[in-house]
């Protein structure tokens, strides 16, 4: 049995941060979805493999062209490609940090993934972007810590964005949803924001 999805919304004036889960990011209709890619950009397991499978070969072809141009994508950076057969218009690929105990700059790299992805969406003049839980799967970033970094950095970038009005976190399972919702509530309480 799959748990029925839950939604938490935080309103920041004319912008909204949405936590949604359990959900499948490949079905998202946001203008852009974010892929937790590896630095080769050639697809992999988890979210990365699911996005490539659902979007079809156009995404891989665009990734190959980027790699030919810039080489491997460093952790914390992001690039955009068309979304192929997905409902989204773009896929923004970002490389999260491997968890090595938290003393190797992992939090800064993870924050950069969210800031850079939102910056690229803003450059493309997109209104909405959806993130998975970056680095919490095979890269083993503890979800309770990753959620705080992700929510805080995304909220800061959203407030500075000129075009992006909605940031969604589409989380694969209810445990991850709970951690991200907890981080979002803490942020809202801290900034006196409205939570629905």
C-alpha distance (Angstrom), angle and dihedral (degrees) to the residues before:
residue distance angle dihedral
X1 . . .
X2 3.78 . .
X3 3.78 116.8 .
X4 3.79 112.0 -116.8
X5 3.81 110.9 -106.3
X6 3.78 121.2 -94.0
X7 3.80 126.8 -152.3
X8 3.78 130.8 -156.0
X9 3.82 120.1 -176.7
X10 3.78 128.4 -164.9
X11 3.78 115.4 -167.0
X12 3.81 119.6 -150.4
X13 3.81 105.4 -176.8
X14 3.85 102.9 -75.8
X15 3.82 94.4 -5.6
X16 3.77 133.4 76.9
X17 3.80 136.0 -155.7
X18 3.81 111.8 -156.8
X19 3.81 127.2 -165.5
X20 3.81 111.7 -162.9
X21 3.78 131.9 175.0
X22 2.87 160.5 -146.3
X23 3.80 85.8 14.2
X24 3.80 144.6 139.5
X25 3.80 112.0 -119.4
X26 3.82 91.6 -159.7
X27 3.83 88.2 69.4
X28 3.80 94.9 50.4
X29 3.79 117.8 123.6
X30 3.81 95.4 -157.0
X31 3.82 114.4 128.5
X32 3.81 88.1 -108.3
X33 3.76 134.5 16.6
X34 3.78 121.2 -159.0
X35 3.77 120.6 -127.3
X36 3.81 119.0 -150.5
X37 3.80 90.2 -138.4
X38 3.78 132.6 178.4
X39 3.80 118.1 -120.7
X40 3.84 93.0 -100.4
X41 3.86 88.9 62.4
X42 3.81 88.1 -148.4
X43 3.80 98.5 118.5
X44 3.78 128.4 -95.8
X45 3.77 140.2 174.3
X46 3.79 132.0 -42.1
X47 3.80 118.2 16.9
X48 3.82 90.9 -8.5
X49 3.81 94.0 58.1
X50 3.82 92.4 42.1
X51 3.83 92.4 53.3
X52 3.81 92.8 47.6
X53 3.83 91.7 47.6
X54 3.82 94.2 47.2
X55 3.82 95.3 41.4
X56 3.80 96.7 45.7
X57 3.81 132.5 -143.1
X58 3.84 96.2 -42.5
X59 3.82 90.3 77.2
X60 3.82 94.0 50.7
X61 3.81 91.0 46.9
X62 3.83 91.3 52.4
X63 3.83 89.8 47.1
X64 3.82 91.3 51.5
X65 3.82 90.1 53.5
X66 3.82 90.9 50.7
X67 3.82 91.8 49.7
X68 3.83 90.4 49.5
X69 3.80 87.9 53.6
X70 3.82 102.8 41.1
X71 3.82 106.7 11.6
X72 3.81 120.6 -133.0
X73 3.80 116.1 -3.6
X74 3.82 111.3 -115.0
X75 3.81 120.1 -129.5
X76 3.80 111.9 -89.1
X77 3.82 93.8 28.4
X78 3.81 127.7 104.5
X79 3.81 139.3 -157.6
X80 3.81 132.5 -174.4
X81 3.81 129.9 -130.7
X82 3.80 133.0 173.5
X83 3.82 112.5 -85.8
X84 3.80 98.8 -125.6
X85 3.82 110.4 -156.5
X86 3.83 94.8 -8.1
X87 3.81 121.9 113.1
X88 3.83 89.9 -120.7
X89 3.82 119.2 83.6
X90 3.80 96.1 -134.8
X91 3.77 140.8 19.8
X92 3.79 114.0 -143.7
X93 3.80 108.8 -157.5
X94 3.79 117.9 -153.8
X95 3.78 131.2 172.9
X96 3.78 115.4 -134.5
X97 3.79 125.7 -155.0
X98 3.80 125.1 -94.3
X99 3.80 108.8 -119.3
X100 3.82 109.5 -114.0
X101 3.79 99.2 166.0
X102 3.81 98.3 -66.3
X103 3.82 99.6 -83.7
X104 3.83 97.1 96.1
X105 3.82 97.2 75.3
X106 3.81 92.3 -91.5
X107 3.83 93.9 146.1
X108 3.82 92.9 51.7
X109 3.83 91.3 47.2
X110 3.81 91.9 48.7
X111 3.82 91.1 47.8
X112 3.82 88.5 50.3
X113 3.85 90.5 54.0
X114 3.82 89.5 59.0
X115 3.81 96.4 41.1
X116 3.82 93.6 46.9
X117 3.82 93.4 46.4
X118 3.82 91.5 51.5
X119 3.82 91.0 44.5
X120 3.82 90.5 54.4
X121 3.83 91.8 46.6
X122 3.81 87.9 51.0
X123 3.83 92.0 49.7
X124 3.82 87.8 52.5
X125 3.85 87.5 50.8
X126 3.80 92.5 -121.6
X127 3.81 121.3 161.3
X128 3.81 99.9 -153.0
X129 3.80 139.6 32.6
X130 3.82 131.7 -178.9
X131 3.81 125.4 -152.2
X132 3.79 132.1 -163.9
X133 3.83 120.1 -147.5
X134 3.82 96.1 -77.7
X135 3.84 118.1 -144.9
X136 3.83 94.8 -0.1
X137 3.82 95.9 107.3
X138 3.81 122.3 49.7
X139 3.84 90.5 -5.6
X140 3.84 88.3 60.9
X141 3.81 99.4 -141.0
X142 3.84 105.3 165.4
X143 3.82 106.2 -106.5
X144 3.81 95.1 -137.1
X145 3.83 90.6 57.4
X146 3.82 96.8 36.6
X147 3.81 91.2 52.6
X148 3.82 92.7 55.8
X149 3.81 93.0 49.3
X150 3.82 92.6 44.2
X151 3.80 96.5 48.1
X152 3.81 95.3 43.8
X153 3.82 96.1 46.5
X154 3.82 93.1 43.2
X155 3.82 92.3 49.3
X156 3.82 91.3 50.2
X157 3.81 92.4 48.5
X158 3.82 91.6 45.5
X159 3.80 91.4 54.5
X160 3.83 90.5 52.9
X161 3.82 96.0 44.2
X162 3.80 119.9 109.7
X163 3.83 97.8 -157.4
X164 3.80 109.3 13.8
X165 3.80 109.9 94.6
X166 3.79 102.7 165.3
X167 3.79 131.8 43.6
X168 3.80 114.7 -173.8
X169 3.77 127.8 -169.3
X170 3.81 108.1 -154.3
X171 3.77 106.3 -165.7
X172 3.77 125.1 -162.5
X173 3.81 100.6 -141.9
X174 3.79 139.1 22.8
X175 3.83 94.1 -112.2
X176 3.79 90.6 58.7
X177 3.81 90.7 43.9
X178 3.82 89.9 54.3
X179 3.83 92.3 53.3
X180 3.81 94.0 46.8
X181 3.82 91.6 45.2
X182 3.81 89.1 51.1
X183 3.83 91.0 51.3
X184 3.82 90.7 46.8
X185 3.81 92.6 50.7
X186 3.82 90.4 49.5
X187 3.81 90.6 51.3
X188 3.81 91.7 47.4
X189 3.80 91.6 50.3
X190 3.80 90.3 48.0
X191 3.83 93.3 50.7
X192 3.84 96.2 34.3
X193 3.81 91.8 -118.3
X194 3.78 127.4 159.7
X195 3.82 117.5 -102.6
X196 3.83 122.6 -160.5
